[in-house]
Amino acid sequence: MITRFATVYPGHVDLPDMGQMATPANERRYGNEHLATVFAKTDAVARTMDELGYYAIWLAEHHFQHEGYECLPNLLMSAVHLAHVTKQIKIGCGFNIAPMWHPLRLAEDYATADILTRGRVIFGVGRGYHTREVETFGAPMLDAEANRELFEEQVEIIFKAFNEESFAHHGKHYTLPPAVPYRGYELREITLVPRPIHRPVECWQPIVSASARGLDFMVRHGIKGIIGGGAATMAEGPIHGYREAAARAGQSLGLGENLCLGIFFHLADSREKAIRELTPFYEEHVKMFAPLGFVPGIKPAQVEAAARRGGWGAAGVPTLEHFMKTGAWFAGTPEELTAYLMDLQSRFPGLQYVNMSTSMGTPQAVMLEQLTWFAREVMPKFKG
């Protein structure tokens, strides 16, 4: 049963123009003063959602994005700050990109945030998808197998650090602790100081390819999965796949249990008006994500077309209406969205978490308007 609503805000600043006829993504460049407005925008969104009774706001870790799309480099620092300007909303890490961290530094920083916020930070890990970010920090991204191998060892270390009073790790990439003399003895084990107080640590990860290997890894470590909302289109395959992975591990889950579905939405007085208003925001999303492989089904020629001004229709670039049919995007009235979510709830009875998100580039004023409208007209239908 759906009971917990959140949003994903990846940290885009307000843009002066949007859509296929606007500035191409690779031509966007903003000064530091404008890029820094992401923090005031994050504050405004979090405060509004807190007052409206949302469960969580999910933020995304990204780096070097002078284009203005994803401008939050440190989620845990942001979370500690947001916990001081809000009262109860949880702050989700969607996601800390593990290959860009030393796993013990990430574990320490999360433990600190957990204690300082009294458990209001939701931990999350991901492998990354920007070569500019991951490779710049010295980790593999172009070599997908090397990236996955490093990520899996890092996550293993992080959970050892969270859950064990002291531990050692001997793997391909890390030997922890190193066998060195320390104050008269040879170091054999190490302790994370401090460890999180709220344990077991709730952890989430994006589900993209939904490979059996990836899902088995998540289940083995007790990691919950987020589907959609930027990582992949919402589809039934990963939902069934996660439950099947749990069954292989001897766990019985309801369909949708331990998962969160992400949906981009826009409300208006009519479906036609909602589509018209959402289209430029959707097109900005395509400009950003198509070259990164996160517009499902798009072809190379269409990716090239999306990098230019206009001509999308002739190139066959997928439209907003196309992705509305998959369920990943919604445009319509509050009543229609309520019916859509009720149907989702009936098909996936184990589903508890849903991310209702505004798309890349949505101005702050529109974000606040949409989140308020949803909270007042739709959310109460799922609160009993």
C-alpha positions as CSV (number, residue, x, y, z in Angstrom):
1,M,0.0,0.0,0.0
2,I,1.4,3.4,-1.0
3,T,2.0,5.5,2.1
4,R,5.2,7.4,1.6
5,F,5.6,10.1,-1.0
6,A,8.9,11.8,-1.8
7,T,10.5,13.7,-4.7
8,V,13.9,13.5,-6.5
9,Y,15.6,16.9,-6.9
10,P,18.9,16.4,-8.6
11,G,20.0,20.0,-8.1
12,H,19.2,21.9,-11.3
13,V,19.3,25.7,-11.1
14,D,16.6,27.7,-12.8
15,L,17.3,27.9,-16.6
16,P,16.6,31.0,-18.8
17,D,15.2,28.9,-21.6
18,M,14.0,25.3,-22.0
19,G,13.0,22.8,-24.7
20,Q,14.1,21.7,-28.1
21,M,14.3,25.3,-29.5
22,A,16.3,26.5,-26.5
23,T,20.0,26.5,-25.8
24,P,21.6,23.1,-26.6
25,A,22.7,21.2,-23.5
26,N,26.4,21.4,-24.4
27,E,26.2,25.1,-24.9
28,R,24.9,25.9,-21.5
29,R,27.5,27.5,-19.1
30,Y,26.7,29.6,-16.1
31,G,28.8,31.6,-13.7
32,N,29.5,30.5,-10.1
33,E,27.0,32.9,-8.6
34,H,24.1,31.4,-10.5
35,L,25.3,27.8,-10.0
36,A,25.4,28.5,-6.2
37,T,21.7,29.3,-6.2
38,V,21.1,25.5,-6.1
39,F,21.4,25.7,-2.3
40,A,18.7,28.3,-1.8
41,K,16.5,26.4,-4.2
42,T,17.1,23.1,-2.3
43,D,16.2,24.9,0.9
44,A,12.9,26.2,-0.5
45,V,11.9,22.8,-1.9
46,A,12.8,21.0,1.3
47,R,11.0,23.5,3.6
48,T,7.8,23.4,1.4
49,M,7.8,19.6,1.3
50,D,8.4,19.4,5.1
51,E,5.4,21.7,5.8
52,L,3.2,19.6,3.4
53,G,4.0,16.2,5.0
54,Y,6.2,14.5,2.4
55,Y,8.2,11.6,3.6
56,A,11.5,12.5,2.0
57,I,13.4,14.6,-0.5
58,W,16.0,12.7,-2.5
59,L,19.1,14.6,-3.6
60,A,21.7,13.5,-6.2
61,E,25.5,13.7,-6.0
62,H,27.1,15.2,-9.1
63,H,30.2,17.3,-10.0
64,F,31.6,19.8,-12.5
65,Q,28.2,20.5,-14.2
66,H,28.6,24.1,-15.4
67,E,25.5,23.4,-17.5
68,G,23.4,23.9,-14.4
69,Y,21.6,20.5,-14.4
70,E,23.0,18.7,-11.3
71,C,24.9,21.0,-9.0
72,L,24.9,19.3,-5.6
73,P,28.4,17.8,-4.9
74,N,28.0,16.6,-1.3
75,L,24.7,15.1,-0.2
76,L,25.7,14.4,3.4
77,M,26.8,18.0,4.0
78,S,23.5,19.2,2.4
79,A,21.5,16.8,4.5
80,V,23.0,18.0,7.8
81,H,22.1,21.5,6.8
82,L,18.6,20.7,5.7
83,A,17.9,18.9,8.9
84,H,18.5,22.2,10.7
85,V,16.0,24.2,8.5
86,T,13.3,21.5,8.5
87,K,11.4,19.6,11.2
88,Q,10.7,16.1,10.1
89,I,11.3,15.3,6.5
90,K,14.0,12.7,5.7
91,I,16.8,13.6,3.4
92,G,17.7,10.8,0.9
93,C,21.1,10.3,-0.7
94,G,20.1,9.4,-4.2
95,F,22.9,8.6,-4.6
96,N,26.4,8.8,-3.1
97,I,28.5,7.6,-6.0
98,A,30.8,5.1,-4.3
99,P,33.5,4.9,-7.0
100,M,34.2,8.6,-6.3
101,W,34.8,8.0,-2.6
102,H,37.1,6.0,-0.4
103,P,34.6,3.6,1.2
104,L,35.7,4.4,4.8
105,R,35.4,8.1,4.3
106,L,31.9,7.6,2.9
107,A,31.0,5.4,5.9
108,E,32.4,7.9,8.3
109,D,30.6,10.9,6.8
110,Y,27.3,9.0,6.7
111,A,27.7,8.0,10.4
112,T,28.4,11.6,11.3
113,A,25.3,12.8,9.4
114,D,23.2,10.0,11.0
115,I,24.1,11.1,14.5
116,L,23.9,14.9,13.8
117,T,20.4,14.6,12.2
118,R,19.1,12.0,14.6
119,G,18.5,9.5,11.9
120,R,16.9,11.7,9.3
121,V,19.4,10.8,6.5
122,I,18.6,7.9,4.2
123,F,21.7,6.2,2.8
124,G,22.0,5.4,-0.8
125,V,24.8,4.2,-3.2
126,G,25.2,4.2,-6.9
127,R,27.9,3.4,-9.5
128,G,27.7,6.7,-11.4
129,Y,27.0,7.4,-15.1
130,H,29.0,10.6,-15.9
131,T,32.5,9.8,-17.3
132,R,33.5,13.4,-16.6
133,E,32.8,12.8,-12.9
134,V,33.9,9.3,-12.2
135,E,37.0,9.1,-14.4
136,T,38.1,12.6,-13.1
137,F,38.1,11.2,-9.6
138,G,40.3,8.4,-10.7
139,A,37.8,5.5,-10.9
140,P,36.7,3.5,-13.9
141,M,33.5,4.4,-15.8
142,L,34.2,3.6,-19.4
143,D,35.1,0.0,-18.3
144,A,31.7,-1.0,-16.9
145,E,32.9,-4.3,-15.5
146,A,35.7,-2.6,-13.6
147,N,33.3,-0.1,-12.3
148,R,30.9,-2.7,-11.0
149,E,33.7,-4.7,-9.5
150,L,35.1,-1.7,-7.6
151,F,31.6,-0.7,-6.5
152,E,30.7,-4.1,-5.1
153,E,33.9,-4.3,-3.0
154,Q,33.3,-0.8,-1.7
155,V,29.8,-1.6,-0.6
156,E,31.0,-4.7,1.1
157,I,33.5,-2.6,3.1
158,I,30.9,0.0,3.9
159,F,28.6,-2.5,5.5
160,K,31.4,-4.2,7.4
161,A,32.3,-0.7,8.8
162,F,28.7,0.0,9.7
163,N,27.9,-3.4,11.3
164,E,31.1,-4.8,12.9
165,E,32.7,-3.5,16.1
166,S,36.1,-4.1,14.3
167,F,36.9,-5.6,11.0
168,A,39.5,-6.4,8.4
169,H,39.1,-6.6,4.6
170,H,41.4,-8.1,2.0
171,G,40.2,-7.6,-1.5
172,K,41.4,-6.7,-5.0
173,H,41.3,-3.0,-4.5
174,Y,41.6,-2.5,-0.7
175,T,43.5,-4.1,2.1
176,L,42.1,-2.7,5.3
177,P,43.8,-2.0,7.6
178,P,47.3,-2.1,6.1
179,A,49.7,-4.3,8.1
180,V,51.7,-1.5,9.7
181,P,53.1,-0.9,13.1
182,Y,51.0,1.3,15.3
183,R,51.9,2.4,18.9
184,G,53.8,-0.7,19.7
185,Y,51.6,-3.4,17.9
186,E,50.9,-4.4,14.3
187,L,47.6,-3.3,13.0
188,R,45.2,-6.2,12.2
189,E,41.7,-4.7,12.5
190,I,40.1,-1.3,12.4
191,T,37.0,0.3,13.9
192,L,34.8,3.0,12.3
193,V,34.5,5.9,14.7
194,P,31.8,6.7,15.1
195,R,29.5,4.1,13.6
196,P,25.9,5.0,12.7
197,I,23.6,4.9,15.7
198,H,20.5,4.0,13.7
199,R,21.2,0.4,12.6
200,P,20.7,-1.6,10.5
201,V,21.4,1.2,8.0
202,E,18.6,1.6,5.5
203,C,20.2,1.7,2.1
204,W,18.9,2.3,-1.4
205,Q,20.3,1.8,-4.9
206,P,19.0,2.6,-8.4
207,I,17.9,-0.3,-10.5
208,V,18.8,0.3,-14.1
209,S,19.7,-2.8,-16.0
210,A,18.0,-5.1,-13.5
211,S,20.5,-7.9,-14.2
212,A,20.3,-11.0,-12.0
213,R,23.8,-10.3,-10.7
214,G,23.0,-6.8,-9.7
215,L,19.7,-7.7,-8.0
216,D,21.2,-10.6,-6.2
217,F,23.9,-8.3,-4.9
218,M,21.3,-5.8,-3.6
219,V,19.2,-8.5,-1.8
220,R,22.3,-10.0,-0.3
221,H,23.2,-6.7,1.4
222,G,19.6,-5.7,2.2
223,I,19.6,-2.8,-0.3
224,K,16.3,-1.5,-1.4
225,G,15.8,-0.4,-5.0
226,I,14.6,2.7,-6.8
227,I,13.1,2.3,-10.3
228,G,12.5,5.3,-12.5
229,G,12.8,9.0,-11.7
230,G,15.8,9.5,-13.9
231,A,17.6,6.2,-13.7
232,A,15.3,4.1,-15.9
233,T,11.8,4.1,-17.2
234,M,9.3,2.6,-14.8
235,A,8.5,-0.9,-15.9
236,E,7.3,-4.2,-14.5
237,G,10.4,-6.2,-15.4
238,P,12.6,-4.9,-12.6
239,I,9.8,-5.1,-10.1
240,H,9.3,-8.8,-10.7
241,G,13.1,-9.3,-11.0
242,Y,13.7,-7.9,-7.5
243,R,11.1,-10.2,-6.0
244,E,12.7,-13.1,-7.8
245,A,16.1,-12.2,-6.5
246,A,14.7,-12.1,-3.0
247,A,13.1,-15.5,-3.5
248,R,16.5,-16.9,-4.6
249,A,17.8,-15.7,-1.3
250,G,15.0,-17.4,0.6
251,Q,13.0,-14.2,1.2
252,S,9.3,-13.8,0.5
253,L,8.4,-10.3,-0.7
254,G,5.2,-8.8,-1.9
255,L,5.2,-7.4,-5.4
256,G,6.8,-4.0,-5.1
257,E,8.0,-4.5,-1.5
258,N,11.4,-2.8,-0.7
259,L,11.1,-0.8,-3.9
260,C,10.3,2.8,-4.8
261,L,8.9,3.8,-8.1
262,G,9.7,7.2,-9.6
263,I,7.3,9.1,-11.8
264,F,7.7,12.5,-13.4
265,F,4.5,14.4,-13.1
266,H,2.8,17.7,-14.0
267,L,-0.7,18.7,-12.9
268,A,-3.1,21.1,-14.6
269,D,-6.8,21.7,-15.1
270,S,-6.8,19.4,-18.1
271,R,-4.6,16.8,-19.6
272,E,-4.0,18.9,-22.7
273,K,-2.8,21.9,-20.7
274,A,-0.6,19.7,-18.6
275,I,1.1,18.2,-21.6
276,R,1.6,21.6,-23.1
277,E,3.2,23.0,-19.9
278,L,5.3,19.9,-19.3
279,T,6.7,19.5,-22.8
280,P,9.6,22.0,-22.6
281,F,10.7,20.5,-19.3
282,Y,10.5,17.0,-20.8
283,E,12.5,18.1,-23.8
284,E,15.2,19.6,-21.5
285,H,15.3,16.2,-19.7
286,V,15.9,14.5,-23.1
287,K,18.7,17.0,-24.0
288,M,20.4,16.2,-20.7
289,F,20.0,12.4,-20.5
290,A,19.8,11.1,-24.0
291,P,23.6,11.1,-24.6
292,L,24.0,9.3,-21.2
293,G,21.8,6.4,-22.2
294,F,18.9,7.3,-19.9
295,V,16.2,7.9,-22.5
296,P,15.0,4.3,-23.1
297,G,14.7,3.2,-26.7
298,I,16.2,6.4,-28.3
299,K,18.4,5.7,-31.3
300,P,21.8,7.3,-32.1
301,A,20.4,9.5,-34.8
302,Q,17.8,10.7,-32.5
303,V,20.4,11.5,-29.8
304,E,22.2,13.6,-32.3
305,A,19.0,15.4,-33.2
306,A,18.3,16.1,-29.6
307,A,21.6,17.9,-29.3
308,R,20.5,20.5,-31.9
309,R,17.8,23.1,-31.9
310,G,14.6,21.9,-33.4
311,G,13.9,19.2,-35.9
312,W,13.0,16.6,-33.3
313,G,9.8,15.5,-34.9
314,A,11.4,14.8,-38.3
315,A,14.2,12.8,-36.5
316,G,11.6,10.7,-34.6
317,V,12.8,11.8,-31.1
318,P,10.3,10.2,-28.6
319,T,7.7,12.6,-27.4
320,L,6.3,13.2,-23.9
321,E,3.1,11.3,-24.9
322,H,5.3,8.2,-25.8
323,F,6.7,8.0,-22.2
324,M,3.3,8.8,-20.7
325,K,2.2,5.4,-22.1
326,T,5.0,3.6,-20.3
327,G,3.9,5.1,-17.0
328,A,7.2,6.9,-16.3
329,W,5.7,10.4,-17.1
330,F,2.3,11.7,-16.1
331,A,0.5,14.9,-17.2
332,G,-3.1,15.5,-16.3
333,T,-5.5,16.5,-13.5
334,P,-5.2,15.6,-9.8
335,E,-8.2,13.2,-10.2
336,E,-6.5,11.4,-13.1
337,L,-3.2,11.1,-11.2
338,T,-5.1,9.7,-8.2
339,A,-6.6,7.1,-10.4
340,Y,-3.3,6.2,-11.9
341,L,-1.6,5.8,-8.5
342,M,-4.6,3.7,-7.3
343,D,-4.2,1.4,-10.2
344,L,-0.4,1.2,-9.5
345,Q,-1.2,0.3,-5.9
346,S,-3.6,-2.5,-6.9
347,R,-1.0,-4.0,-9.4
348,F,1.9,-3.9,-6.9
349,P,0.3,-4.5,-3.4
350,G,3.7,-4.5,-1.7
351,L,4.6,-1.0,-2.9
352,Q,5.0,1.6,-0.2
353,Y,7.2,4.2,-1.6
354,V,6.6,6.5,-4.6
355,N,8.8,9.4,-5.8
356,M,6.7,12.1,-7.5
357,S,9.2,14.3,-9.2
358,T,9.3,17.4,-11.4
359,S,11.6,17.0,-14.4
360,M,15.0,18.4,-15.2
361,G,15.0,22.2,-15.5
362,T,11.6,22.8,-13.8
363,P,11.7,26.4,-12.3
364,Q,11.6,26.7,-8.6
365,A,8.2,28.4,-8.6
366,V,6.7,25.6,-10.7
367,M,8.3,22.9,-8.5
368,L,6.7,24.4,-5.4
369,E,3.4,24.9,-7.1
370,Q,3.3,21.2,-8.3
371,L,4.5,19.7,-5.0
372,T,1.9,21.7,-3.1
373,W,-0.9,20.8,-5.5
374,F,0.0,17.1,-5.3
375,A,0.2,17.2,-1.5
376,R,-3.2,18.9,-1.1
377,E,-5.2,17.1,-3.8
378,V,-3.6,13.7,-4.3
379,M,-1.6,12.7,-1.2
380,P,-4.5,12.7,1.2
381,K,-6.2,9.9,-0.8
382,F,-3.4,7.6,0.3
383,K,-3.2,8.7,4.0
384,G,-6.3,6.9,5.1
